[in-house]
């Protein structure tokens, strides 16, 4: 699908992810992403002037979001560039990367920054005029909770769509869900080994100004819930006879992540290790039946694999945006994904879900894992609101 799209080794970052209503709760996500991107470029000794465009992913409106992309670029250090702003719920990162890759492939850009950010904390509470309402009463929406709890077309809360997909595919028992949740937590702990050596390979600490004289540095994920087999077993299902509990789903979070997308020649020039080649191979997308969000992940992944000309057997690593355990259980069943390559070093089920940057962090971790393995093909896939999903295949040599 793509022939001429590459990512420089270490030409990417993620901030720590902070559970909502914690340290990032009052930080403007565009400003925070710009400061993190700027710090990353300085550490990698990459001049922002090398960039000729930006694809910016963000889903939760914040003050002055109207100017999102050009404002971010100026704060990041290059006020000569801009580009599209992408918003596709949790598929934002994959679709932003696809958009940037298509721009490089067709020659519209030579060196495009994919930057993604969101703040779930203190989300918008919107009102719209309604002169015909009783007494002129306004139409209102609580952006986070109202949309998480009801799809205007599907009519179901998001967790219910996962339960329905489990029922459609032979059923998922609570015990199976608990087992997967524990495994995903243990895989996240892999990234904490040796004083967080894996995470430190891509994670950029964030400085929060508390007062004129005090600055807080957040250098690791915040709000991760310790997971044990006994703790999971003690939790009651959300639905009677359901598989999902509080411990089998992700949490809203705040953070940012990004990648440089460029030509092979430019990627080699900007790479920290010029012997490492990272190629963007393909993209896939899908929409499942009504109120079946988790069911869209498998066909999006299958499309990405087909477009890359490979099969599951060719994969060295798989990462997913998995807001519910059922997502991975069903995808694993349908695609026969080997458990030992599936979500090593962490996934959004554990480190949280700031929407826009969730997939970008997963893709960054996917690349880092492939480098550690000495190369190979990697797949990222994840669901998104509206029964949709998107997927990306990368190759590390």
DRENDO-1510 file (C-alpha; in Angstrom, 1 decimal, always signed):
<recs>
REC; n; res; u; v; w
REC; 1; UNK; +0.0; +0.0; +0.0 .
REC; 2; UNK; +2.7; +2.5; +1.0 .
REC; 3; UNK; +6.2; +2.2; -0.6 .
REC; 4; UNK; +7.9; +5.4; +0.4 .
REC; 5; UNK; +6.9; +6.2; +4.0 .
REC; 6; UNK; +9.2; +5.9; +6.9 .
REC; 7; UNK; +9.6; +6.9; +10.6 .
REC; 8; UNK; +13.0; +7.9; +12.0 .
REC; 9; UNK; +14.3; +5.7; +14.8 .
REC; 10; UNK; +13.5; +7.6; +18.0 .
REC; 11; UNK; +11.6; +10.2; +15.9 .
REC; 12; UNK; +8.6; +9.7; +18.2 .
REC; 13; UNK; +7.4; +10.2; +21.7 .
REC; 14; UNK; +4.7; +9.8; +24.3 .
REC; 15; UNK; +4.1; +11.7; +27.4 .
REC; 16; UNK; +3.2; +9.8; +30.5 .
REC; 17; UNK; -0.5; +9.1; +30.6 .
REC; 18; UNK; -2.2; +10.6; +33.6 .
REC; 19; UNK; -5.5; +9.2; +34.9 .
REC; 20; UNK; -8.2; +11.8; +34.6 .
REC; 21; UNK; -8.5; +14.4; +37.3 .
REC; 22; UNK; -4.9; +13.9; +38.3 .
REC; 23; UNK; -1.8; +16.0; +37.5 .
REC; 24; UNK; -2.7; +17.0; +33.9 .
REC; 25; UNK; -6.3; +17.9; +34.7 .
REC; 26; UNK; -5.9; +21.7; +34.3 .
REC; 27; UNK; -3.3; +21.7; +31.6 .
REC; 28; UNK; -4.3; +22.8; +28.1 .
REC; 29; UNK; -3.7; +19.7; +26.0 .
REC; 30; UNK; -2.5; +21.7; +22.9 .
REC; 31; UNK; +0.0; +23.6; +25.0 .
REC; 32; UNK; +1.1; +20.4; +26.8 .
REC; 33; UNK; +1.6; +18.5; +23.6 .
REC; 34; UNK; +3.6; +21.4; +22.0 .
REC; 35; UNK; +5.9; +21.5; +25.0 .
REC; 36; UNK; +6.4; +17.8; +25.0 .
REC; 37; UNK; +7.0; +17.7; +21.2 .
REC; 38; UNK; +9.5; +20.5; +21.5 .
REC; 39; UNK; +11.4; +18.7; +24.3 .
REC; 40; UNK; +11.4; +15.5; +22.2 .
REC; 41; UNK; +12.9; +17.3; +19.2 .
REC; 42; UNK; +15.5; +19.0; +21.3 .
REC; 43; UNK; +16.5; +15.6; +22.9 .
REC; 44; UNK; +16.7; +14.0; +19.5 .
REC; 45; UNK; +18.6; +17.0; +18.1 .
REC; 46; UNK; +16.0; +17.5; +15.3 .
REC; 47; UNK; +15.3; +21.1; +14.2 .
REC; 48; UNK; +11.6; +21.8; +14.0 .
REC; 49; UNK; +12.4; +23.6; +10.7 .
REC; 50; UNK; +13.0; +20.2; +9.2 .
REC; 51; UNK; +9.2; +19.6; +9.3 .
REC; 52; UNK; +7.2; +20.8; +6.3 .
REC; 53; UNK; +3.7; +19.8; +7.7 .
REC; 54; UNK; +1.7; +18.6; +10.6 .
REC; 55; UNK; -1.2; +16.2; +11.0 .
REC; 56; UNK; -2.8; +17.0; +14.3 .
REC; 57; UNK; -5.1; +14.6; +16.1 .
REC; 58; UNK; -7.5; +15.7; +18.9 .
REC; 59; UNK; -11.0; +14.8; +19.8 .
REC; 60; UNK; -12.1; +16.7; +22.9 .
REC; 61; UNK; -12.8; +20.4; +22.4 .
REC; 62; UNK; -10.8; +22.9; +24.5 .
REC; 63; UNK; -10.4; +26.7; +24.5 .
REC; 64; UNK; -9.2; +28.0; +21.1 .
REC; 65; UNK; -9.4; +24.5; +19.5 .
REC; 66; UNK; -10.5; +26.4; +16.4 .
REC; 67; UNK; -6.8; +27.1; +15.8 .
REC; 68; UNK; -5.5; +23.7; +16.9 .
REC; 69; UNK; -3.0; +22.7; +14.3 .
REC; 70; UNK; -1.4; +26.0; +13.4 .
REC; 71; UNK; -1.3; +27.0; +17.1 .
REC; 72; UNK; +0.4; +23.8; +18.1 .
REC; 73; UNK; +3.0; +24.1; +15.3 .
REC; 74; UNK; +3.9; +27.7; +16.4 .
REC; 75; UNK; +4.2; +26.6; +20.1 .
REC; 76; UNK; +6.2; +23.6; +19.1 .
REC; 77; UNK; +8.8; +25.8; +17.3 .
REC; 78; UNK; +7.8; +26.0; +13.6 .
REC; 79; UNK; +5.2; +28.7; +12.8 .
REC; 80; UNK; +5.6; +28.2; +9.0 .
REC; 81; UNK; +3.7; +24.9; +8.8 .
REC; 82; UNK; +0.2; +23.5; +9.5 .
REC; 83; UNK; -2.1; +20.9; +8.1 .
REC; 84; UNK; -5.3; +19.0; +8.8 .
REC; 85; UNK; -6.8; +18.3; +12.2 .
REC; 86; UNK; -8.2; +14.8; +12.6 .
REC; 87; UNK; -10.9; +13.7; +15.0 .
REC; 88; UNK; -12.1; +10.1; +14.9 .
REC; 89; UNK; -12.4; +9.2; +18.6 .
REC; 90; UNK; -10.0; +6.4; +19.5 .
REC; 91; UNK; -9.1; +5.8; +15.8 .
REC; 92; UNK; -7.6; +9.3; +15.6 .
REC; 93; UNK; -4.0; +8.2; +15.9 .
REC; 94; UNK; -4.2; +5.5; +13.2 .
REC; 95; UNK; -6.1; +7.8; +10.9 .
REC; 96; UNK; -3.7; +10.7; +11.5 .
REC; 97; UNK; -0.8; +8.5; +10.7 .
REC; 98; UNK; -2.5; +7.3; +7.5 .
REC; 99; UNK; -3.3; +10.8; +6.5 .
REC; 100; UNK; +0.3; +11.9; +7.0 .
REC; 101; UNK; +1.6; +8.8; +5.2 .
REC; 102; UNK; -0.6; +9.4; +2.2 .
REC; 103; UNK; +0.7; +13.0; +2.1 .
REC; 104; UNK; +4.3; +11.7; +2.0 .
REC; 105; UNK; +3.5; +8.9; -0.4 .
REC; 106; UNK; +2.0; +11.3; -3.0 .
REC; 107; UNK; +4.8; +13.9; -2.5 .
REC; 108; UNK; +2.7; +16.6; -0.8 .
REC; 109; UNK; +5.0; +16.5; +2.2 .
REC; 110; UNK; +8.6; +15.4; +2.7 .
REC; 111; UNK; +8.7; +15.4; +6.5 .
REC; 112; UNK; +5.3; +15.5; +8.4 .
REC; 113; UNK; +4.8; +15.5; +12.1 .
REC; 114; UNK; +1.9; +13.4; +13.5 .
REC; 115; UNK; +1.0; +15.0; +16.8 .
REC; 116; UNK; -1.9; +13.7; +18.9 .
REC; 117; UNK; -3.3; +14.9; +22.3 .
REC; 118; UNK; -6.4; +15.0; +24.5 .
REC; 119; UNK; -7.5; +15.8; +28.0 .
REC; 120; UNK; -10.4; +13.8; +29.3 .
REC; 121; UNK; -10.3; +15.7; +32.6 .
REC; 122; UNK; -12.7; +18.6; +33.0 .
REC; 123; UNK; -14.2; +18.0; +29.5 .
REC; 124; UNK; -16.6; +20.5; +27.9 .
REC; 125; UNK; -20.2; +20.9; +29.1 .
REC; 126; UNK; -21.8; +22.3; +26.0 .
REC; 127; UNK; -25.0; +24.3; +25.5 .
REC; 128; UNK; -26.8; +25.3; +22.3 .
REC; 129; UNK; -29.6; +27.8; +21.9 .
REC; 130; UNK; -33.1; +26.4; +21.6 .
REC; 131; UNK; -35.6; +29.3; +21.2 .
REC; 132; UNK; -38.4; +26.8; +20.6 .
REC; 133; UNK; -37.7; +24.9; +23.9 .
REC; 134; UNK; -39.9; +25.4; +27.0 .
REC; 135; UNK; -39.1; +28.8; +28.2 .
REC; 136; UNK; -36.2; +29.0; +25.7 .
REC; 137; UNK; -34.4; +26.2; +27.6 .
REC; 138; UNK; -31.0; +25.3; +26.1 .
REC; 139; UNK; -29.9; +22.0; +24.7 .
REC; 140; UNK; -27.0; +20.7; +26.8 .
REC; 141; UNK; -24.4; +17.9; +26.7 .
REC; 142; UNK; -21.8; +16.6; +29.1 .
REC; 143; UNK; -19.2; +15.7; +26.5 .
REC; 144; UNK; -17.5; +12.9; +28.3 .
REC; 145; UNK; -20.2; +11.0; +30.2 .
REC; 146; UNK; -23.1; +11.6; +27.8 .
REC; 147; UNK; -21.2; +10.2; +24.8 .
REC; 148; UNK; -19.5; +7.3; +26.7 .
REC; 149; UNK; -22.9; +6.2; +27.9 .
REC; 150; UNK; -25.0; +6.5; +24.7 .
REC; 151; UNK; -24.3; +6.1; +21.0 .
REC; 152; UNK; -26.9; +8.3; +19.3 .
REC; 153; UNK; -27.2; +5.7; +16.5 .
REC; 154; UNK; -26.5; +2.4; +18.3 .
REC; 155; UNK; -28.3; +3.4; +21.4 .
REC; 156; UNK; -26.0; +1.5; +23.8 .
REC; 157; UNK; -23.3; +2.4; +26.3 .
REC; 158; UNK; -19.9; +1.4; +25.0 .
REC; 159; UNK; -19.3; -1.5; +27.5 .
REC; 160; UNK; -22.6; -3.0; +26.4 .
REC; 161; UNK; -21.4; -3.2; +22.8 .
REC; 162; UNK; -18.4; -5.2; +23.9 .
REC; 163; UNK; -20.7; -7.7; +25.8 .
REC; 164; UNK; -22.8; -8.1; +22.7 .
REC; 165; UNK; -19.8; -8.9; +20.6 .
REC; 166; UNK; -18.8; -11.5; +23.1 .
REC; 167; UNK; -22.2; -13.0; +22.9 .
REC; 168; UNK; -22.1; -13.0; +19.1 .
REC; 169; UNK; -18.8; -15.0; +19.2 .
REC; 170; UNK; -19.4; -18.0; +21.4 .
REC; 171; UNK; -19.6; -16.1; +24.7 .
REC; 172; UNK; -17.0; -14.8; +27.1 .
REC; 173; UNK; -17.1; -15.9; +30.7 .
REC; 174; UNK; -16.1; -13.6; +33.6 .
REC; 175; UNK; -13.2; -15.9; +34.4 .
REC; 176; UNK; -11.8; -15.6; +30.9 .
REC; 177; UNK; -12.2; -11.8; +31.1 .
REC; 178; UNK; -10.4; -11.7; +34.5 .
REC; 179; UNK; -7.6; -13.9; +33.2 .
REC; 180; UNK; -7.0; -11.6; +30.3 .
REC; 181; UNK; -7.1; -8.4; +32.5 .
REC; 182; UNK; -4.5; -9.9; +34.8 .
REC; 183; UNK; -2.3; -10.9; +31.8 .
REC; 184; UNK; -2.5; -7.4; +30.4 .
REC; 185; UNK; -1.4; -5.9; +33.7 .
REC; 186; UNK; +1.5; -8.3; +33.9 .
REC; 187; UNK; +2.5; -7.3; +30.4 .
REC; 188; UNK; +2.4; -3.7; +31.4 .
REC; 189; UNK; +4.8; -4.5; +34.3 .
REC; 190; UNK; +7.3; -5.6; +31.6 .
REC; 191; UNK; +7.7; -2.0; +30.7 .
REC; 192; UNK; +8.6; -1.2; +34.4 .
REC; 193; UNK; +11.5; -3.6; +34.6 .
REC; 194; UNK; +15.0; -2.3; +35.1 .
REC; 195; UNK; +13.9; +1.0; +36.3 .
REC; 196; UNK; +11.4; +1.5; +33.5 .
REC; 197; UNK; +14.0; +1.0; +30.8 .
REC; 198; UNK; +11.4; +0.2; +28.1 .
REC; 199; UNK; +9.3; +3.3; +28.8 .
REC; 200; UNK; +12.3; +5.6; +29.1 .
REC; 201; UNK; +13.2; +4.7; +25.5 .
REC; 202; UNK; +10.3; +6.8; +24.3 .
REC; 203; UNK; +8.6; +8.6; +27.2 .
REC; 204; UNK; +9.2; +12.3; +27.6 .
REC; 205; UNK; +8.7; +13.7; +31.2 .
REC; 206; UNK; +6.2; +16.6; +31.5 .
REC; 207; UNK; +6.7; +19.7; +33.6 .
REC; 208; UNK; +3.7; +21.2; +35.3 .
REC; 209; UNK; +3.9; +24.7; +36.7 .
REC; 210; UNK; +2.2; +24.6; +40.1 .
REC; 211; UNK; +3.1; +28.2; +41.1 .
REC; 212; UNK; +5.7; +30.9; +40.2 .
REC; 213; UNK; +8.3; +29.0; +42.3 .
REC; 214; UNK; +7.2; +25.4; +42.1 .
REC; 215; UNK; +7.2; +23.0; +39.1 .
REC; 216; UNK; +6.0; +19.4; +39.2 .
REC; 217; UNK; +7.7; +16.9; +36.9 .
REC; 218; UNK; +5.6; +13.9; +35.8 .
REC; 219; UNK; +7.9; +11.3; +34.4 .
REC; 220; UNK; +5.7; +8.1; +34.7 .
REC; 221; UNK; +2.1; +7.1; +34.2 .
REC; 222; UNK; -0.3; +8.1; +36.9 .
REC; 223; UNK; -3.3; +6.3; +38.3 .
REC; 224; UNK; -2.5; +2.7; +37.2 .
REC; 225; UNK; -4.6; +0.3; +39.3 .
REC; 226; UNK; -2.7; -2.7; +40.7 .
REC; 227; UNK; -4.3; -5.9; +39.5 .
REC; 228; UNK; -4.4; -9.3; +41.2 .
REC; 229; UNK; -6.3; -12.5; +40.5 .
REC; 230; UNK; -8.1; -12.3; +43.8 .
REC; 231; UNK; -9.0; -8.7; +43.3 .
REC; 232; UNK; -10.5; -9.3; +39.9 .
REC; 233; UNK; -12.4; -12.4; +41.2 .
REC; 234; UNK; -14.1; -10.3; +43.9 .
REC; 235; UNK; -15.5; -7.8; +41.5 .
REC; 236; UNK; -19.1; -8.2; +40.4 .
REC; 237; UNK; -20.0; -8.0; +36.6 .
REC; 238; UNK; -21.5; -4.7; +35.5 .
REC; 239; UNK; -24.4; -6.6; +33.8 .
REC; 240; UNK; -26.0; -9.7; +35.4 .
REC; 241; UNK; -24.2; -12.7; +33.9 .
REC; 242; UNK; -21.8; -10.4; +32.0 .
REC; 243; UNK; -18.1; -10.8; +31.7 .
REC; 244; UNK; -17.0; -7.2; +32.3 .
REC; 245; UNK; -16.2; -5.7; +35.6 .
REC; 246; UNK; -14.6; -2.4; +36.8 .
REC; 247; UNK; -11.3; -4.2; +36.5 .
REC; 248; UNK; -11.8; -5.4; +32.9 .
REC; 249; UNK; -12.0; -2.0; +31.3 .
REC; 250; UNK; -9.8; +1.0; +30.8 .
REC; 251; UNK; -10.0; +4.5; +32.4 .
REC; 252; UNK; -10.1; +8.0; +30.8 .
REC; 253; UNK; -6.8; +9.7; +30.9 .
REC; 254; UNK; -4.8; +12.8; +29.7 .
REC; 255; UNK; -1.6; +12.8; +27.6 .
REC; 256; UNK; +0.0; +13.2; +24.2 .
REC; 257; UNK; +2.1; +11.3; +21.7 .
REC; 258; UNK; +3.5; +11.7; +18.2 .
REC; 259; UNK; +5.7; +10.5; +15.3 .
REC; 260; UNK; +7.6; +12.0; +12.4 .
REC; 261; UNK; +6.6; +10.5; +9.0 .
REC; 262; UNK; +8.9; +11.1; +6.2 .
REC; 263; UNK; +10.9; +9.7; +3.2 .
REC; 264; UNK; +13.4; +6.8; +3.5 .
REC; 265; UNK; +16.3; +9.2; +2.9 .
REC; 266; UNK; +15.1; +11.8; +5.5 .
REC; 267; UNK; +14.3; +9.1; +8.0 .
REC; 268; UNK; +17.8; +7.8; +7.9 .
REC; 269; UNK; +19.2; +11.3; +8.3 .
REC; 270; UNK; +17.0; +12.0; +11.4 .
REC; 271; UNK; +17.3; +8.5; +13.0 .
REC; 272; UNK; +19.1; +8.0; +16.3 .
REC; 273; UNK; +20.4; +4.7; +15.0 .
REC; 274; UNK; +20.8; +4.8; +11.2 .
REC; 275; UNK; +21.0; +1.0; +11.0 .
REC; 276; UNK; +17.3; +0.8; +12.1 .
REC; 277; UNK; +14.7; +1.2; +9.3 .
REC; 278; UNK; +11.0; +1.7; +10.2 .
REC; 279; UNK; +8.6; +1.6; +7.3 .
REC; 280; UNK; +4.8; +2.4; +7.4 .
REC; 281; UNK; +3.3; -0.4; +5.3 .
REC; 282; UNK; -0.5; -0.1; +5.3 .
REC; 283; UNK; -3.7; +1.1; +6.8 .
REC; 284; UNK; -7.1; -0.7; +7.4 .
REC; 285; UNK; -10.5; +0.5; +8.5 .
REC; 286; UNK; -13.9; -1.0; +9.2 .
REC; 287; UNK; -17.4; -0.4; +10.5 .
REC; 288; UNK; -19.2; -3.2; +12.3 .
REC; 289; UNK; -23.0; -3.8; +12.7 .
REC; 290; UNK; -25.0; -1.5; +14.9 .
REC; 291; UNK; -23.9; -1.5; +18.6 .
REC; 292; UNK; -21.0; -3.9; +17.9 .
REC; 293; UNK; -18.0; -1.6; +18.3 .
REC; 294; UNK; -15.5; -4.3; +19.2 .
REC; 295; UNK; -16.4; -6.4; +16.1 .
REC; 296; UNK; -14.8; -3.7; +13.9 .
REC; 297; UNK; -11.3; -4.4; +15.1 .
REC; 298; UNK; -10.7; -7.7; +13.3 .
REC; 299; UNK; -11.8; -6.6; +9.8 .
REC; 300; UNK; -9.8; -3.4; +10.1 .
REC; 301; UNK; -6.7; -5.5; +11.1 .
REC; 302; UNK; -7.4; -8.0; +8.3 .
REC; 303; UNK; -7.6; -5.2; +5.8 .
REC; 304; UNK; -4.3; -3.7; +7.0 .
REC; 305; UNK; -2.6; -7.1; +6.7 .
REC; 306; UNK; -4.0; -7.7; +3.2 .
REC; 307; UNK; -2.8; -4.2; +2.1 .
REC; 308; UNK; +0.7; -5.0; +3.5 .
REC; 309; UNK; +0.7; -8.3; +1.7 .
REC; 310; UNK; +1.3; -10.3; +4.9 .
REC; 311; UNK; -0.6; -12.7; +7.3 .
REC; 312; UNK; -0.9; -13.1; +11.0 .
REC; 313; UNK; +1.9; -15.7; +10.8 .
REC; 314; UNK; +4.3; -13.0; +9.6 .
REC; 315; UNK; +3.7; -10.7; +12.6 .
REC; 316; UNK; +6.4; -10.3; +15.4 .
REC; 317; UNK; +4.2; -8.1; +17.6 .
REC; 318; UNK; +0.6; -6.9; +17.9 .
REC; 319; UNK; -0.7; -3.9; +19.9 .
REC; 320; UNK; -4.3; -2.9; +20.4 .
REC; 321; UNK; -6.4; -0.2; +21.8 .
REC; 322; UNK; -8.5; -2.5; +24.1 .
REC; 323; UNK; -10.9; -0.5; +26.2 .
REC; 324; UNK; -12.5; -3.8; +27.3 .
REC; 325; UNK; -11.0; -7.3; +27.7 .
REC; 326; UNK; -13.5; -8.7; +25.3 .
REC; 327; UNK; -12.0; -6.7; +22.4 .
REC; 328; UNK; -8.7; -8.7; +22.7 .
REC; 329; UNK; -10.4; -12.0; +23.5 .
REC; 330; UNK; -12.6; -12.0; +20.4 .
REC; 331; UNK; -9.8; -10.6; +18.1 .
REC; 332; UNK; -7.4; -13.2; +19.4 .
REC; 333; UNK; -10.0; -16.0; +18.7 .
REC; 334; UNK; -10.9; -14.8; +15.2 .
REC; 335; UNK; -7.4; -14.1; +14.0 .
REC; 336; UNK; -5.5; -16.8; +16.0 .
REC; 337; UNK; -3.0; -14.3; +17.3 .
REC; 338; UNK; -0.2; -16.0; +19.4 .
REC; 339; UNK; -0.6; -14.8; +23.0 .
REC; 340; UNK; +3.2; -14.2; +23.3 .
REC; 341; UNK; +3.2; -11.4; +20.7 .
REC; 342; UNK; -0.1; -9.8; +21.8 .
REC; 343; UNK; +0.2; -6.5; +23.8 .
REC; 344; UNK; +3.6; -7.0; +25.4 .
REC; 345; UNK; +4.8; -4.0; +27.5 .
REC; 346; UNK; +1.3; -2.5; +27.9 .
REC; 347; UNK; -1.9; -1.5; +26.3 .
REC; 348; UNK; -4.6; +1.1; +26.8 .
REC; 349; UNK; -6.6; -1.4; +29.0 .
REC; 350; UNK; -4.0; -0.7; +31.7 .
REC; 351; UNK; -2.3; +2.7; +31.0 .
REC; 352; UNK; -5.5; +4.6; +30.1 .
REC; 353; UNK; -7.4; +6.1; +27.3 .
REC; 354; UNK; -7.0; +9.8; +26.4 .
REC; 355; UNK; -8.6; +9.0; +23.0 .
REC; 356; UNK; -6.5; +11.1; +20.4 .
REC; 357; UNK; -3.1; +9.9; +21.5 .
REC; 358; UNK; -4.0; +6.4; +22.7 .
REC; 359; UNK; -3.1; +4.7; +19.4 .
REC; 360; UNK; +0.0; +6.7; +18.8 .
REC; 361; UNK; +1.5; +5.6; +22.1 .
REC; 362; UNK; +0.6; +2.0; +21.2 .
REC; 363; UNK; +2.3; +2.4; +17.8 .
REC; 364; UNK; +5.4; +3.9; +19.4 .
REC; 365; UNK; +5.6; +1.0; +21.8 .
REC; 366; UNK; +5.1; -1.4; +18.9 .
REC; 367; UNK; +8.1; +0.1; +17.1 .
REC; 368; UNK; +10.2; -0.1; +20.2 .
REC; 369; UNK; +9.3; -3.7; +20.8 .
REC; 370; UNK; +10.2; -4.6; +17.2 .
REC; 371; UNK; +13.5; -2.9; +17.5 .
REC; 372; UNK; +14.3; -4.9; +20.7 .
REC; 373; UNK; +13.3; -8.1; +18.8 .
REC; 374; UNK; +15.7; -7.3; +16.0 .
REC; 375; UNK; +13.0; -6.3; +13.5 .
REC; 376; UNK; +9.8; -7.7; +12.0 .
REC; 377; UNK; +6.3; -6.8; +11.1 .
REC; 378; UNK; +4.0; -5.2; +13.7 .
REC; 379; UNK; +0.2; -4.6; +13.7 .
REC; 380; UNK; -1.7; -2.0; +15.6 .
REC; 381; UNK; -5.5; -2.1; +15.7 .
REC; 382; UNK; -8.2; -0.5; +17.8 .
REC; 383; UNK; -11.9; +0.3; +18.0 .
REC; 384; UNK; -13.5; +3.7; +18.0 .
REC; 385; UNK; -16.9; +5.3; +18.7 .
REC; 386; UNK; -19.7; +4.5; +16.1 .
REC; 387; UNK; -18.8; +0.8; +15.7 .
REC; 388; UNK; -15.6; +1.7; +13.8 .
REC; 389; UNK; -12.0; +0.7; +13.9 .
REC; 390; UNK; -8.6; +1.4; +12.3 .
REC; 391; UNK; -5.3; -0.4; +11.9 .
REC; 392; UNK; -1.7; +0.2; +10.9 .
REC; 393; UNK; +1.1; -2.2; +9.8 .
REC; 394; UNK; +4.7; -1.2; +10.3 .
REC; 395; UNK; +7.9; -3.1; +9.4 .
REC; 396; UNK; +11.2; -2.7; +11.3 .
REC; 397; UNK; +14.4; -3.8; +9.8 .
</recs>
